[in-house]
C-alpha cells in the first residue's frame, strides 16, 4: 500500500522547490524588465527560453556528445572506484599505501588539470571522459570502502567459520552491505559529472555543451550562454535522479526504513 502512494508523495515533496524556482524566474524577468537591463548584460528568462528553442537542433547534437562523455566517465569511474575500494578493504597494507594518494589526487583543481588532459589526449572525447572519471572515482572509492569496512563483524566471522575465503566474504557480505554507500558516492558524483565534462569541452572540443557555450561567448550571445548552462544543470538533475532511482531499485530497504513503513 505504501509503495503505491510513494510516487505521489515524492511529487508533493518537489512542490516547494518548484514553487521557489518559479518565483526566482518570475523575479528575474520582472527585475530585467523594470530596470531595463540590456540583453547583452543580463537577458530575461523569456529570451533564454527563445534561445533554447531557436538553437534546439544545435543543442541536441552537443547534448548527445556531453551525455555520452558523462555516461562513459561515470561508468568507468564507478568501476574503478569499486575495484579500488575492494582492494583497500581487503588488504590493509594497500589501504595504508594508497589512501593518502587518493586524498592527494583531489588537491589538484580540475581547472588546472583539464587543459593538460586536452593537451595530452586532444580535442576528442577521451579527455572529457577522463575528467569525468576523475570526478566520479574519488567519492565512489571513499564511500564504498567505508561501506565495505563497516559491515557486521558477526556476519564476517560466520562466513569465515564456514570455510569462506576472503573473496567469499567480500562477495557475500561486504559488497552487498556496501551498496548504499556506493550510491551515496554516486549521488555526489552525479551532481558534478556533467559540469566536469562541460568544463573540459570549454577548453577544447569538437562537440559538446561546453563548445556551444564557448562559441556563444565569443559571439556575445549571453542568452545562448545561459541557455547552455540551463541544459547542463538539467542534465545534472536528470543524472542525479537516475542515481536515486537506481539506488531505490538496488537497495529498497533503505526507502522502507526512511519512510518508516512496513
C-alpha positions as CSV (number, residue, x, y, z in Angstrom):
1,X,0.0,0.0,0.0
2,X,2.8,2.3,0.9
3,X,4.6,1.7,-2.4
4,X,1.5,2.7,-4.4
5,X,1.3,6.1,-2.8
6,X,5.1,6.8,-2.8
7,X,5.2,8.4,-6.3
8,X,2.5,10.9,-5.3
9,X,4.3,11.6,-2.0
10,X,7.6,12.2,-3.9
11,X,5.9,14.6,-6.3
12,X,4.5,16.6,-3.3
13,X,8.0,16.9,-1.9
14,X,9.1,18.6,-5.1
15,X,6.3,21.3,-4.9
16,X,8.2,23.7,-2.5
17,X,11.4,23.6,-4.7
18,X,9.3,24.0,-7.9
19,X,7.5,27.0,-6.4
20,X,10.7,28.6,-5.3
21,X,12.3,28.1,-8.7
22,X,9.2,29.6,-10.4
23,X,9.3,32.6,-8.1
24,X,13.0,33.2,-8.8
25,X,12.5,33.0,-12.6
26,X,9.5,35.4,-12.3
27,X,11.5,37.8,-10.2
28,X,14.4,37.7,-12.6
29,X,12.0,38.5,-15.5
30,X,10.5,41.4,-13.7
31,X,13.8,42.8,-12.5
32,X,15.2,42.8,-16.0
33,X,12.1,44.4,-17.5
34,X,11.6,47.0,-14.8
35,X,15.3,48.0,-14.6
36,X,15.5,48.0,-18.4
37,X,18.8,46.0,-18.2
38,X,20.4,45.4,-21.7
39,X,20.0,41.9,-23.0
40,X,23.7,41.7,-23.7
41,X,24.3,42.1,-20.0
42,X,21.5,40.0,-18.5
43,X,18.8,38.7,-20.8
44,X,15.4,37.8,-19.2
45,X,14.3,34.2,-18.9
46,X,12.0,34.7,-21.8
47,X,15.0,35.5,-24.1
48,X,16.8,32.4,-22.7
49,X,13.8,30.3,-23.5
50,X,13.7,31.7,-27.0
51,X,17.4,30.9,-27.4
52,X,16.8,27.4,-26.3
53,X,14.1,27.0,-28.9
54,X,16.0,28.8,-31.7
55,X,19.1,26.6,-31.3
56,X,17.4,23.4,-30.3
57,X,18.9,21.4,-33.2
58,X,22.4,22.5,-32.3
59,X,21.8,21.9,-28.6
60,X,20.6,18.4,-29.3
61,X,23.8,17.4,-31.1
62,X,26.0,19.0,-28.4
63,X,23.9,17.5,-25.6
64,X,24.2,14.0,-27.1
65,X,28.0,14.3,-27.0
66,X,28.1,15.5,-23.4
67,X,25.7,12.8,-22.4
68,X,27.9,10.1,-23.9
69,X,31.1,11.5,-22.3
70,X,29.4,11.8,-18.9
71,X,27.8,8.3,-19.0
72,X,31.1,6.7,-20.0
73,X,33.1,8.6,-17.4
74,X,30.6,7.7,-14.7
75,X,30.6,4.0,-15.6
76,X,34.4,3.8,-15.7
77,X,34.9,5.9,-12.6
78,X,32.3,3.8,-10.7
79,X,34.0,0.5,-11.7
80,X,37.5,1.8,-10.8
81,X,36.2,3.2,-7.5
82,X,34.6,-0.1,-6.5
83,X,37.7,-2.1,-7.5
84,X,39.9,0.3,-5.5
85,X,37.6,0.1,-2.5
86,X,37.5,-3.7,-2.6
87,X,41.3,-3.7,-2.6
88,X,41.6,-1.2,0.2
89,X,39.1,-3.0,2.3
90,X,40.6,-6.4,1.8
91,X,44.3,-5.6,2.1
92,X,45.2,-3.3,5.0
93,X,48.7,-2.6,3.6
94,X,47.2,-1.4,0.3
95,X,44.9,0.9,2.2
96,X,47.8,2.4,4.2
97,X,49.7,2.9,0.9
98,X,47.0,4.1,-1.4
99,X,44.6,6.1,0.7
100,X,46.9,9.1,1.1
101,X,47.5,9.1,-2.7
102,X,43.7,9.2,-3.2
103,X,43.4,12.2,-1.0
104,X,46.4,13.9,-2.7
105,X,44.8,13.4,-6.1
106,X,41.9,15.6,-5.0
107,X,44.1,18.5,-4.2
108,X,44.7,19.2,-7.9
109,X,42.0,21.6,-9.2
110,X,40.3,20.3,-12.4
111,X,40.5,23.8,-13.9
112,X,44.3,23.2,-13.9
113,X,44.2,19.5,-14.9
114,X,41.6,19.8,-17.7
115,X,43.9,21.8,-20.1
116,X,46.6,19.3,-19.6
117,X,44.3,16.4,-20.4
118,X,43.1,18.2,-23.5
119,X,46.8,18.7,-24.5
120,X,47.6,15.1,-23.9
121,X,44.5,13.4,-25.4
122,X,43.4,16.0,-28.0
123,X,40.1,17.6,-28.6
124,X,38.2,14.3,-28.9
125,X,36.1,12.5,-26.3
126,X,38.9,10.9,-24.4
127,X,40.0,13.9,-22.4
128,X,36.4,14.7,-21.3
129,X,35.8,11.1,-20.3
130,X,39.0,11.1,-18.2
131,X,37.8,14.3,-16.4
132,X,34.5,12.7,-15.5
133,X,36.3,9.5,-14.3
134,X,38.4,11.6,-12.0
135,X,35.3,13.4,-10.6
136,X,33.5,10.1,-10.0
137,X,36.4,7.9,-8.9
138,X,37.3,9.5,-5.5
139,X,33.8,9.9,-4.0
140,X,32.8,6.3,-5.1
141,X,36.1,4.8,-3.8
142,X,35.9,6.6,-0.4
143,X,32.2,6.0,0.2
144,X,32.4,2.3,-0.9
145,X,35.5,1.5,1.2
146,X,33.6,2.9,4.2
147,X,30.7,0.6,3.4
148,X,32.9,-2.4,2.9
149,X,34.8,-1.8,6.1
150,X,31.7,-1.1,8.2
151,X,30.0,-4.5,7.8
152,X,28.7,-6.5,10.8
153,X,31.7,-8.5,12.1
154,X,29.5,-11.3,13.2
155,X,28.4,-11.9,9.6
156,X,32.1,-11.9,8.5
157,X,33.0,-14.3,11.3
158,X,30.1,-16.6,10.4
159,X,31.2,-16.9,6.8
160,X,34.8,-17.5,7.7
161,X,33.8,-20.2,10.3
162,X,32.0,-22.0,7.4
163,X,35.3,-22.0,5.5
164,X,34.7,-18.9,3.4
165,X,37.7,-17.3,1.8
166,X,38.5,-13.6,1.7
167,X,36.9,-13.4,-1.7
168,X,33.7,-15.2,-0.4
169,X,33.4,-12.8,2.5
170,X,33.8,-9.9,0.0
171,X,31.2,-11.3,-2.4
172,X,28.6,-12.4,0.1
173,X,28.9,-10.0,2.9
174,X,30.9,-6.9,2.2
175,X,29.8,-6.0,-1.3
176,X,26.0,-6.3,-0.6
177,X,26.5,-4.2,2.6
178,X,28.3,-1.5,0.7
179,X,25.6,-1.0,-1.9
180,X,24.1,2.0,0.0
181,X,27.5,3.6,0.5
182,X,28.3,3.1,-3.2
183,X,25.2,5.0,-4.2
184,X,26.0,7.8,-1.7
185,X,29.2,8.3,-3.6
186,X,27.4,8.1,-7.0
187,X,24.9,10.8,-5.9
188,X,27.8,13.1,-5.1
189,X,29.5,12.4,-8.4
190,X,26.3,12.8,-10.5
191,X,25.9,16.3,-9.3
192,X,29.3,17.3,-10.8
193,X,29.9,14.9,-13.6
194,X,28.2,16.8,-16.4
195,X,29.7,20.1,-15.3
196,X,33.2,18.5,-15.4
197,X,32.7,17.2,-18.9
198,X,31.4,20.7,-19.9
199,X,34.5,22.4,-18.4
200,X,36.8,20.2,-20.4
201,X,34.7,21.0,-23.6
202,X,35.1,24.7,-22.8
203,X,38.9,24.3,-23.1
204,X,38.8,22.4,-26.4
205,X,36.3,20.1,-28.1
206,X,34.9,19.1,-31.4
207,X,31.4,18.9,-30.0
208,X,29.5,19.2,-26.7
209,X,27.7,21.7,-24.5
210,X,31.0,23.3,-23.5
211,X,31.7,24.1,-27.1
212,X,28.2,25.5,-27.6
213,X,28.8,27.8,-24.6
214,X,32.3,28.8,-25.7
215,X,31.0,29.7,-29.2
216,X,28.1,31.7,-27.7
217,X,30.6,33.6,-25.5
218,X,32.7,34.5,-28.5
219,X,29.6,35.7,-30.3
220,X,28.5,37.8,-27.2
221,X,25.2,35.8,-27.1
222,X,24.6,35.9,-23.4
223,X,21.1,34.4,-23.9
224,X,22.7,31.3,-25.5
225,X,25.4,31.1,-22.8
226,X,22.7,30.9,-20.1
227,X,20.7,28.5,-22.3
228,X,23.7,26.2,-22.4
229,X,24.1,26.5,-18.6
230,X,20.4,25.6,-18.1
231,X,20.9,22.5,-20.2
232,X,23.9,21.4,-18.2
233,X,22.0,22.0,-15.0
234,X,19.1,20.0,-16.3
235,X,21.4,17.1,-17.3
236,X,22.9,17.1,-13.8
237,X,19.4,16.9,-12.3
238,X,18.5,14.0,-14.6
239,X,21.7,12.1,-13.7
240,X,21.2,12.7,-10.0
241,X,17.6,11.5,-10.3
242,X,18.7,8.4,-12.2
243,X,21.2,7.5,-9.5
244,X,18.5,7.9,-6.8
245,X,16.2,5.6,-8.8
246,X,18.9,3.0,-9.2
247,X,19.6,3.2,-5.5
248,X,16.0,2.5,-4.7
249,X,15.9,-0.5,-7.0
250,X,19.2,-1.9,-5.7
251,X,18.5,-1.2,-2.0
252,X,14.8,-0.9,-1.5
253,X,15.1,-1.5,2.3
254,X,16.6,2.0,2.6
255,X,13.4,3.5,1.3
256,X,11.3,1.4,3.7
257,X,13.5,2.4,6.7
258,X,13.4,6.0,5.7
259,X,9.6,6.2,5.3
260,X,9.0,4.2,8.5
261,X,6.6,1.9,6.6
262,X,6.3,-1.9,6.7
